């Protein structure tokens, strides 16, 4: 029974051993969560090499949603190299990273030139845990002075 359903075996162990759930979660972090945490760190460090490694060759980016889609690895990387990394920015997660299927959704603040931008990004991942799609949700209504 357990060979066909390895997740069921883990679930049964977690249910039978109090306190094991939090240990199991921290012992085996989801690679999508790790990617998002490292993404925020890469934004703070202007780490273009991490950005290049994060995205798949066929990646797309829509930042913000409704502004047009950038298609292909080079176009997506240019979003950072020619845009975000030309500003003195700081990024911080503002809530938990939510994983569903091959997607990760996360809210964060960007602090740029005395302004705060509240953003929600959604990454879609492929089987190699490379980002195939970025959708960034923000508008001028999400900008405010950083007091």
Secondary structure, DSSP 8 states (H G I E B T S, - for coil): -TTT-HHHHHHHHHHHSTTHHHHHHHHS--HHHHHHHHHHHHHHHT-HHHHHHHEEEEEEEEESTTS--EESHHHHHHHHHTTGGGS-EEEEE-S--EEETTEEEEEEEEEETTEEEEEEEEEEE-TTS-EEEEEEE--GGGEEE--
